[in-house]
């Protein structure tokens, strides 16, 4: 079966009506047949078939094809009909008038001559005039055809016209004049039914047959639906057909008889939906009326006619992407029908594209035959339909007929007729409206590829204009700001495509973009929100609004790239200083600067302290002095967001500096996980750094190193910001304590960002570098770093030992240089600070006080230092103090000195403080001893008794130097229970005091990281 005949599948009733008309014409009566169908539904194939069948029947056939390009060529169609034929004397082509009004009306004399010549020819044999796409015919030719219809009623002339029911070019006067004629018949070419699609596929896929998507109609039912039976065929004829107009045994349709008034009776064999209308009146399902208008009440019926209110009505169709891929096989009958809408042209393109050939995808693709066929149908349907399709494609899920009419702005009737033409062609279908109520007041394309083909066929400038106007229309309709913003963003992208500088938008769009950006931020889509805010800057906002948008962009940028956020704030700070400051913007700018640690610059904008409530120093003090219960209440009840990230980070820092740094570990880990789920690398780096600082505060060097490394790697720009120095400072301290001096030196010797001294991360980095230099025996350089740290903190009025105890650091460097008196003064100053009441600050300070003070008080001071540092949870500093205490005891000749030193070494080793281990016991091996299998479960005494788990945990902490009260608090036991456990340990190990406890007891597990 050829492609043309495939297109004629399901047209048997229509062909039968043409055969009947030809038979009646042969008997001496004129007939006019108008076959109407949507673009791609086989009108041209039907015209060709009618001409071919007439030639085989012995008729004289004259054909013409009208086209939009020749619409203004006078008598263009008539000249095609008369081309090469004898006896037709047509006037010369008239020159169009200067004002572009077109050719003058045809002269009656010429039309009379044309009609007379046809009557002469029809006396010899029937004459068949076939004109395809009559809607594009020129006005003069239509006048000839009208004249012929009125004055050749008794001649054997059959006029076959094909056109589009919803054509926007066809002259309604011409159609009305034809309908007035008693020998006029109107036929309709509907889209194919699923059964007819199956019939077509049998020919298009002969090798594979048809793959049904469900039960098909039985063979005997095909005849009832008008589809051919298994033996149906278009039988060729060599001569005129019998009176019935059919070749014997043609089996296409039974003889068709015209009833009185030219109505087609049920016995005609036509399918019920053939669309024939008596006297040319509109059919009940909404065919065009006498003047070319839509059917009754202007409604569309199931196959594409306007609904009760002029909207597109429901009918069986395809969801946008309803199961297109079927695992490699060709699309089924149901799928093909849903995607093509039963349009023969689209069906053939789909079968060509999605056939079972090797490498063929079972779904249509952008730019493929199906997409090309869609574009072809659109252009052939007419300019208004093309514009309506483009408008619907831009509106997307928000498309409705009413919105398409409003957005196009032209005559509503023309737009609705164009939408009806699109639906009749199977390009669009009714869908549930965007309000989600399920009412079929929406409009959608049958397949995403069809929508993409429409957009691809639209020029970028046109798409941009449609998106911009769609945004305004949707805003008027109260659509969500995010939906409106999508169109504004698309319009800007279209403008930016051909040129690097996008066009400015409408100032009225600024608030919509900002509102949509805030909605997206709440939903967690910060990257799209950033694009919307950047677009808002180009939308013509005033200076005040633009400054506010830039502040918001700086705040959002910290999610992804702290370096970019720093650059944005720097530009804002310069603009703020050079312009007229606004109180609201100044307040936000100060808070953002403070959040970035730029204390000096924030203090410069808030010299009076009105914004921060007493200045940045007071704000910093409040941050450190917040009670732990208050901080945890904030952490429990606050969700991570742009507005809360700073107070959450401050709460974690407060816990780290408190007596419960282990709580900071727990909360920072939770916030780190939340930042990772939010896909915010800037936040991941921030809370990863805070987590590493909390672990370092507890002496967990391995965990601190791992998380600081991850925090540094999360940064997109690892060298261009001051913030990157925060995780770097943790790495330097951890590497130095772990004895990784090469890695620490590489980190400490990097070139520093120019803005580092102005950032709170600067002093932390200087202190870390000083500690490293002190560890590698560079006391002068270390002292310079410590003193510079103190100077910066004093200038900013945030000199808090709980944050950075630079005085004891400098004192230790001075001790290396032999400056004990200066070291002692620095230690005394730190002990006099209110922060010295905190266990960690007091423990560090007492250790240095013991080393710089009188030898006779050294043991007592070091004992207090060990106790305070155990309370603080810092195992590395506790081990350092224990080692100093052990040496002090050794110098006094106490037997407990050696045990204390060994316990200090053991605690340092457990923390992987390799540098401290080598300082305490330079010759001790750092590899763990190999234990006997019998000792794997616990320490075994000489008599064979084994320590229980509780006894071992108590003994381990006692060996590390903790008091009974500290052990009870750490293990949640009473002091009496601790004493009982120790008594049993002494008896089992046959020792008399805690100083004799062995150093190879299994240590208590460290804090989880």
N, C-alpha and C positions, 0 to 999 in steps of 0.2 A: 504494500500500500504506500503510495507516495505521500509526501508531506501535505500536499493540498487535500488529498482525500482523508488523511488523518484529521485535518482541520474540519472536514465536513462530517465527522462522526457526530451523531446526535442531531443532524440536520435533515433527516429523511422526510419529516413532515413538511418542512419548508420546501425541499426540492420537489416533493409531490405536488405542493400548491403551485410551484412554478410550471411543472409539467401540465397541470390542469389549465393554467392560464394560457400556455402555449397551444394546447389543443383547442381551446375556445377561440384563440386568435386565428388558428388555421381554418376554423369554420366561418370566419368573416367578421368577428367582433373584436374591437380594440380592447386591450387590457393594460392596466397600469399596476405595477407591483412595487411597493416600497419596503425593502428589507432593512430593518434597523437593528443595530447591535453595538455593543461597546467596542472600544479599540482592542484589537487582538482576538476578537471572537469569530473571525472567519468571514467577514463581509466581502473582502476582495476574492477570497477563494470561492465564495458562493457566486459572485459575479462571473468569475471565470468559468465555473461549472455551468451556469445558465447559458453563457455564450456558446460553450462547447456542445451542450445538449441541443441547443437551437440549430447549430450548424449541422449536427448529425440528423436532425429532423428535417433538414432541407430548407431552413429559413435563411433569409438574408440578414446577416448580423452586422450591426454597426456598434463599435465600442468606443468608450472614452473614459479617462480617469482624471478627475478633478484634483487639483493640488492647491495648497495655500499660496504657493509662489505665483500661480497663474490666475489668482482670483481677480486681479484687476486687468486681465487681458480680455477685452471684449470679444465675445463669441469664441472663447478659447475651447470650451467643451463642444460646441456645435461644429467647429472646424475639425476637431478630432473625429467626430462622428462622420463627417462628410469627406474625410481625407481619403483620396484615391478613388472616390466614387464618382460616377458620371452623372451629370444633370443637375448638380447642386450649384447654384449661382449665389454665393454669399457676398455681402458687401465687404469692401476693404476695411481693414482694422481702423477704427477711429482713433484719432490722436487725443489723448486725455486733455481735459481743459487745464489752463494754466494754474487755476486755483486748486488743482488736485481733486476736483469733484468726480473724476472718472469719465467713462464714455457716455455719450448721450443714449437715450432709449432706442432700442432697435425699431426700424421703420416697419409699419404693418405690411407694406408691400413685400419686403424681404421675407417676413415670416409666412406670408401667404404662399410665396413661391416654394419655400422649404417644405411646408405642409403638403402642397400639391405634389411635389416630387415624391414624397414618401407614399402618398396615396397611390400614385402611378405604380411604384415598385411593389406595393402590397397587393396590387391586382394580379401580379404574376405569381408571387409566393409571399408567405408571411414575412414581415420585417420586424426584427427584434432590435431595439435600442437598449444597450447596456451601459449605464453610467455609474461608475464606482466613486464613492466619497462625494455624493451630491452636495454635501454641506459646504464644500469648498468651491462650488461652481460659480462662475462669474454671473453678474446680474443679467446681462443680455442673453446668455444661454438659457437661464431660468425662464426668461420671457418667452423664448422659442418653445421650450418644453410645455409651458403653461398654455400657449396658443395651440400647440399640437394636441394637448389633452382635451381642449374644448371643441376643436374643429375636426378631429379625426376619429370620432367615436365609432363610425361604421367601417373604418378601414381595418385591415388585418395587420395591425401594428401593436406589438407588445413592448411596452416600455418597462424595463427593469432598472430600478434605482436602489443603490445601497447608501446608507448613511448612519449617522450616530444619533441615537434618540436624544442625547443631552448636548447636541452640538451647539456651540455658542455663535457659529457663523451662519447657520442656515436661516434663510429668510422665512419668517412665519407665514407671510402672505402666500408664498409658493406652496407650502405644505397645506395650508387651508384650501387653496384653489384645487389641489389634487383631491383632497378629501371630499370636495363637493361633487366630484364626478362619480356616477353610478358604477363605473367599471374599475374603480380603484380598490386595491387590496393592500392591507398593511400586514407585514410579517415581522416577527421578532426573533432575533438570534440570542438566546440566553446562554449563559455560561454552562459548561458541561456539568452533569451530575456525577457523583462517584461511579455509578454504573457505566456511564459513557467514558469516563476516564479509564476505567478498566478495559473497555473495548479498544480505546486508542492505544493503550499500552501493549495490547496483544500484537499490534502491528509494529510499534516502535521498539519493542523488546521481544522479537520473535524467538530468539535463542533461549531466553530464560523464562519466558512467560510472565505472568503477573503474580506478584507477591501480595496477597491481600492483607489488610490490617484487621480484618474481621470477616464475618460471614458475608459473602456477596449475594446479590439478588440471583435467584435461580434463572436458568436459561429461558424458561417460559415466561418469566416476569420481564425479561428484557423487551420483549415485544410489547408488553403492556405499558412500559415506560417510554416507548418510542425508539428504543435502541434496536439495532439490527440483530437478527438471529444468527446462528452459526453459519448459515449459508447466504446471508445477506451480502449483496454486492451491487455496485453500480454497473448495470449491464450495458455494454456498448450497443449502439444501434447504427445501422448504415442508412436508414431511411426514416421517413416520417413515422412517428409512433402511432399506434392505434388510437381510437377515439378517446380512450381513457388517458392518453398521454404517457403510457408505460409500455415498455417492451414486455412481451409475454414472459411469465416466470421471473420477472425482475425482482419480485418479492420485497421491493423497498417499501411501498405503501399500496394499499388498495386504491382503486380509482377514486379520484377526488371530484366531488360534484359541488358546484356552487348552488346554494339555495337562493330563493328569491332575495332580492336586494343585495346580492353578492355576499351574503353571510356564509360562513363555512359551517356546515352541519357537523354533528358528532360523528357521522359516518364518514367524514372526510379522512379519517385516519390520523388526524393531527393529535399530538400530545395535548393534554389539557392546558399546559402552560405555554402553548405555542405562541401566544400573544397576539392572535388575530383579533381584530376589532371590527364589529359591524359598522358600516358607514363611516369608517375612519374615526370613530369616537374613541376617547381614551379608555383603555382597558382598566378593569377594577384595580389592578396592581400598580397603577400609577404611570402608565406610558404618557408621552407628551400629548397634550391636547391639540385642538385645531390650530391654535396660534403658536404652537411650539412650547407652550408652558408645560409644567409638570402635571401629573395626573390629579385625580380628585383630591381636594383639600390640600394639594401640594405635598402629598405624602410620598415617602419612599417605602416600598414594600420589601419583602424578604430578600429580593435579589438586587437591591441597590437603589430603590426609590425613596424619596424623602419620607420621614415618619410623620406622625400626627402634627407635630409642631415644627416641621421642617427639618428635623434632625435625622441622622442616619439611623435606620432601624436595625434591629438585631437579625442576625442570620447565622447559619452554621459557618464557622471559620476557624482560623488557627490562632492560638496564642502566639505571642511574639517569638518564643523559642521553645515550642512544645515538642520535645523529644526528637530533635533533628538527626542526631547521629545514632545509627543503629548497628554499631559494631562492625562496619565494613560492608554490609549488603546495601543494595539500592533501596531507595525510599519506597515505602509501601503505597498502595493505591490511596488509602486514606490520607497519608502524609502529603502525597503529591497534590491531591485535591485541596487540602487545607492551605498549602503554601501557594499554589497557583490560583486558588479561588475558582477553578474550573475554566480559566482563560486558556484557550488552545495555544496561543502564542507562548505564554508563560510556561504552560505544561511541556511543550516541545523543548523549550530552553532548559527546563529542569531535568527532563529525561536525558538530554544531551550531556548535561553537566554531571549528573549524579548516577549515570549508568554503572553497570557492573564491570566496566573495563579495568584493567590493572592500574593501580595507583589512583583511581578516582575516589574522591571523598564523597560519602553518602549524604552530604549536606551542601547547599549552595555557598559559594564564597564571594566575597567582595571583588568586583571586577570580572566575574565569570559570566557565562552566557545568560544566566537568570538575571543578574544585575543589569546587563546590557539590554535585555528584553524589557525590563521594567523602565529603564530610561527611554527606550524607544516608544513604549506605550504612553508615557507621560507627554513626550513632545508631540505625538500624534493626536492626543486628546485635546490639545488646545492650550493657548497661553494662560488663560484663567485657571484651568485645571492644573497646569504646571506650577503656577504661583501658589495655588491652594495646597498642592502636595508639598512644596517646599516649606510653606508655613506650618503645616501639620508636622513635618519632620523636625523642624526647629523646636516646636512646642513639646514634642516627645510625649511623655506620659500625661502631660497636662493638656493635650490637644482635645478640643471638642469642636463640633461644627460652629457653635456660636462664637468661640474664640477665634477660629479661622476667619469667620466673616468680619469680626471686629478688627483683627490684625491687618487684613488685606485692605480694608477701608473702602472698597468699591461697592457697587450695587449688591445688596444682599442676595437678590434673586439669582444673579449671575454666579455668585460664589457658591450658593447652595446647589445650583445646577452643575457646577464644576465638581463639587464634592460627590454628587450623585453619579456623575460620569466616572469618577475614580472608583467608587464602590462597584458600579456596574462592570467595570473592567477587572474587578478582583484585586485591585491594588491595595485598597484599604477596607476596613471592616469596622462595624460598631463594636465598642468595648465598654466594660464597666467604667463609669466616670471616675475622675481623679479624687472625688470626695470619698471613695471607698464604700458607697452605699449599695453598690451592685447594680445600679440602674445603667442601662446601655446608652448613656449620653456621651460617652467618650469616643475617641477615634484613634485607630492605630493601623499601622502597616502590618500586613500578614506575616512578614518575616523581617528580622533585623537587617538582613542583607538588602531588602527593598528600601528600608529607611536609609541605610548607608549609601545606596545608589543615588537616592534623591539628594542627599547632602553633598555627595561628591559631584553631582551635576550642577550644583549651585556655586556661583562665584563667591570667593571669600568676602568681598565687600558686601554682597547681598546677604550672605549668612550673618555677617556682623550686624548689619542693619536690622535683620529679622530678630536676632538675639536681643539686641538693645530694645526694640519695640516690644518684644515678648516680655522682657523684664518689667517694663512699665505696665503692660496690660495685667500681668500676674500680680504685680504689686497692688493695682487697683482692685483686683479680685480677692485680695487678702491672702494670697499664697504665702507659705512660710518664707522667711527671709533667705534661708539657705537655697531654696528653689530659685528665687529671684536672682540671688547672687551668682548661681551657676550660669545663668544666661549672660549676666554682665561680664563674668570671667571669660565666657566663650567669645563674647563680642570683642573683648580686648585681645584675646588670642588671635582672632581672625585679623584684626587690624595689625597685630604685630607680625603676622606671617610674611608679608611682602617687604616690610620695613622694620629696622631695628627699634624705632621709637614709636610706641603705641599712641594712638590718638587719645586726646583727653576725653573723659566721659562727662556725664551730667552731674552737677553738684547735688542734685536731688538723690542721686544714687549712693552718696557717701554713707548716710545713716543706715541704708539697707545693707551695704557691704559690712559695716561695722557690726550691725546686729547679727548678720549671718556668721561673721567671724567669731563672735562670742558664743553663738550656738554650737559652732564646730569645736570650739575649745572645750566646751562642756562635754561634748561627745568624744573628745580625745583626738580629733583630727587637727592637730596644730599646724601641720604643713600647709593644708589647704587654707586654713584660717590666715596664715601668713600671706599667702598669695592674694587673698581678698583684701587684707589691710594694705598691702602694697598697691593694689589696684585703686583702693580708696584714695591713696595719696595722689593718684593721677586723675582723679575724678573731679578736679576743680574745687577742692575744699579750701576754706579760708585758712589764714596763717595759724589761728588759734586751734582749729580742728586738726590741721596737719601736724602741729606739735604734739597734740594728744595722741594721734595715731602713731607717730614715731616713738613716743614713750611706750605705747602698748607693744609695738614691734620689738623694742629692746627687751621688754619683759618676756615676751614669747620666745625670743631668740635664745634665751638662756636654757630653754628646754633642749635645744639641739647643739648649740655651739657657744659656749661662754665667751670665746674670743670675739665672735661676731657681736654678741651682746655688749661687750666692752667697747668695741668700735662704735656701735650705735650710740651708746651713752656718752662717749667722748664727743661725738659730733653734736649731740643735744646739749651737752654742757657748754660747748663753745657758742652755739646759737643762743642759749639762755643768757650767757654773759653779755652778748652783743645786742640782744633785743630787750623788749619790755617784759619782765618776768610776770608770770601769772601765779597766784598763790596756790591754786590747785595743782598746776603743773610742777611748781617748785617742790611741793610736798611729795609728789610721786617721784620726782627726780632724785630728791634726797634719799627716799626710802630705797630706790633702786641702786644708788651709789653705795649706800650702807650695806645692802644685801650682797653687793659684789666685793665688799671689804675695802672700798675706797673711802676710808674714814676721813682722811684729810680733806678731800674734795667735798664730801658731804658736810663736814663741819664748816667749810668755807661758805656754803650756801645757807647754813643754819647757824649763823654766828650767834644769834640771840637765844637759840635753843627752843624757840617756839614750836618748831615742827616736831622735833624728837623728844620734847618734854624735858629740857635741861641740857641738851646738847648730845653729841654722839657718845661722849664719855659716859654720861649718865645712862644712855641706852645700852651701852656695852656692859656697864655694871649690873643693870637690871637683868640682862641676859644671863650673866654668870651667876647671879645671886638668886635666881628663881628657884624656889623649893622643888625638890624632885617630884613630889606628889602633884604639884601644879603642872609641871612639864609633862608628866605622864597623862594627866587628865586631858591636856591639849592634844597629845599624840593619839590618845584613844578616840577622841571625838572629832578629829579633823581629817578630811580627805585631801590627798595630794592634788594640788592645782597651782596655777600661776600665782594666785593671790595668797596661797598658804605655804608655798615651798619655803619662803624665808622664815616665818615663825616656826615651822616644823624643824628646819635645820638649827635654829637657835635653841629649840628645846633639846635636841640631841646634844648640842655642845654643852648646854647646862648640865645634863646628866653626866657627860664625860668628865666635867670638872668637879662633880659632886663626890659624895662618899660612895656612890653606887655606879661606877662606870660600867659594870656588867649590864645594867639596864640600858645604857646607851648602846651597847653591842646588840642587844635584842631589838630595840626599836630601829636602829639604823639598818639592820638587816631586813626588817619588814619594809621600810621605806625604799630600800634598794630594790627589793623584789617588785614593789608597786611601780617604781620608775621604769624597770625593765618591761613590765607589762604595758606601760603607757608608750613604749617605743621612744623615750626621750633620752638620748645619749648624754645630754648636758646634766640632767637630773641623776642619771646613773653614775656619772663621774662625781657629782657632788656628794651623794649619799654613800657611794663607795669609798670616797675619801674619809667621810665622817666615820664610817664603819672601821676603816683601817686605823684612824686615830684612836678610836675607842679600844681596839684590840692592842694597839701599841701602849696605851695607858695601862692595860692590864699585864703587859709584858709578854703578850703572844706575838713574838717577832715573825714567825712564819705566816700566820694569818694576816698580820698587818702588811707584810711584804706582798702577799698574793693579791689582796684586795686593792692595795695602792697601785700595783701594776695594772690590774684590770681597770681601775678608774682612769689611769693615764691613757690606756689604750682606747677607752670609750670616747675620748675627745677627738673630734674631727681635725682640730688644729692643736697639736701638742706643744708647739713652741711659741705661738704668737700671742699668748695671753698671760696675764698675771695669775689667773686661776690655776693654770697647769703646774705652778710652783707648789700648790698645796699637796697634791699626791706625791710630787717629787720630794718634798721635805720629809714626808713619812718614809719614802723609800730610802732616802739617805740615812736617816736615823736607824731604820731596821737593818740595812746592809752593814752599817758600821758596827752595830751591836752584834751582828751575826758573824763578824769577821770577814765580810765580803768587801774589803777595802778598795779593790780595783773598780768594782761596780759603783761603789759610793763615790769614788773620786771622779769617775766619768760623769755622774749626775751632778756633782757639786761644781765641776769646772765648766759647765755649760754657760753660754752667754745668756745673761738675764734680760728679760723684756724691759724696755725703757720705763714702763710705768710701774714696775714691781715695787720700788720704794714707797709709792703712794697707795699701795694696797696692803690690807691686813695679812695677805699671804707672804708679803715681803719679810716682815720680822720672823715669821715661822720658818721661812727658808733660810734666813741668816743664822738663826739659832741651830738649825739642823746642820748647816755647813760648818758652824763653829764646833759642834760636838764631834763631827767627823775629823776636823783638823786636830782637835784635842786627842782623839783616839790614835791618830797617826803621828803624834808627837810634834805638832806645830802649835805650841801654846800661844805664841805671839799673834799669829793669824787668827787663832780661835778667840783670843781675848778681844781683838778688834771687832769681830763679828758680834760677840756678846754685847759689847758696849754700844755698838751701833743699834742693835736691837733695843736696848734700854732707852737710847735717845729718841728713837722713833715713837716708842710707846709713851714716853713722857710727853712728847710734843702733842700727841693725840689725846692725852689724858686718859689712857686705857692701860696704865701700868699695873697689871694684875698678875702676881706670881701664880695664881691658879691657872692662868692662861699660858704664860711663858715665864718661868722662873729664871730669868737671865742673870740675876745676881749670884745665885749659887753656881751657875755655870761659869761666870766670870771668876768667882772665888776659886773654883777648882783650877782654872787656867793660871791664876796668880800663884796658887800653891806649887804648880809645876815650875813656875818662874822664881820661886823662893820668896814671894811677896806675901808672907803670912799675915802681916798686920792689915794690909789693904783687903786681903781676902776676908779676914775676920769682920771688918767693918761692913762689907757688903752682906755678909751672913746675918749680922746683927740687924741691919736695916730690913732684911727680908723677914726675920723673926718678929720684928716690930709691926709688920704689915698685918691688917685684919685677916688676910688670907691665910696667915700662919695657923689659924685655928682649924684649918682643914687638914685631915690626916696626911694627905700626900705632900702638901707644901711643908707641913711641920716636920714630917719624917725626913725629907730631902734636906731641909734647913738644919735640923739637929745633927745629921751626919756630918755636914760641913762644919758646923759649930764645934763638934767634937774634934775634928781634924785641925781646926785653927785655934782652938782654945787650950786651956791648961790640961796637961797630960793626966792629972789626977782625977779629972772629971770625965775623961774620955769614955771609960767603960760604961758609966751611968748614962751619958748622953747617947751613946751608940745603942744601948739597950732600949732607950725610949724611941730612938729612930727606927729600930727594927720593929718594935711594937706598932708604931704609927703606920709604917709602910705595909705591914701585914694587914692592917685595917683598911688601908687604901686599895688593896688588891693588886698593886704593882709588884710583880714577882721579880723583875730584873733589878729594880731599885732596892727591894727587900734583900735580894741575894748580895747586892753590893754592900749594903749596910751590915749584913751578917758576916761577910768576909772581913770588913773593918773591925767588927766586934770580936771576931775570932782572933785576929792578929793582936788586938788590944789585950785580950785574955792571955794569949801566948806570952806577950811581953810582961805580963804580971805573974807568969808561971802557973796559971790555972790549967788544970787538966781538961777543962771544958773547951779550951781554945781550939785544939785540933779538931774536936768533933764539930764545933761551930763552923770552922773553915770548910770541913768536908761537906757539911750540910749546905753551906752557901754555894759550894761548887756544884753540888747535886741539883740545887734549885736553878742555878744559872744554866746548867746543862739541859734540864728539863725545858727551859724556855728557849733553848738553842742560842743562848747568848755566848757564842764561841769566844768572842774577844774577852768577856769578863771571866770565863772559865780559864783562859790562858793567863789572865792577870792573877787569878786566885791561886791556882795550882798549875804552874807552867809545864810541869812534867807529867801531869795526870793524863791518861789516855781518854780521848773523847768518844771512842767506840764503846758500846755497852758490853759488859761481860756476858759470856755464855753461861746460862744457868743450867743446872741439872733438871732433867725432866720432872723429877720428884718435887722440885721447888716451883714448878710453873704455876701452881694454883695458890701459892702463898708461902711466906717465910716459915721454915721448919726449925724448931729448936733442937738442941742437942738430944733431948730426951725423946724426940719424935713427935712432940706436940706441934700442931699447926695453928697459925694465926687465922682467926675468922676474918671475913671481909670487913666487918666493922672495926675490929681491932687493928687490922692493917691500915685502914684509912686514918684512924686516930693516931697510930704510931707514925705514919708518914708525915702528917702535919706537925706533930710534936718534934720530929727530927728536923723539920724545916724551921723550927724556932718559934712556932705559934704557942701562945699561952692556952691554958685549959679553957678560959672564957672565950677566946677567939675560935678555938676548935669547936666549941659547943655552938657558937653562932654560925659557923661555916657549915657544919654538918646537921644543924637543927636538932641537937641533943642537949640534955641538961648537963650542967657542969659535973654533977654527981656521976652521971653515966660515963662521961669522959674519964673521970678519975678511976672508975671501976675498970674501964677498958685498959687504961695504962697499967694498972696494977697487975692485970692478967698478962699483959705483954711483957712486963718486967720479969714475972715469974717464968713464963714460957721461954724467954730468951736468956734468962739467968743473968740479968743486969740489975743495977740498983738505982739508976737515974736516967732521965731523958737525954743527958749528955752522952750516954753510952749507946744510944740507939744507932744501929748501923745505917750507912749512907746508901745502901743498895735496895732499900725498900721500894716497892712499886709506888710511884707518886700518884696522888689523886688527879683524876682527869681534868684537863684544862677546859676553859670556857669554850662552848661551841661557837664556831665562826660561821 
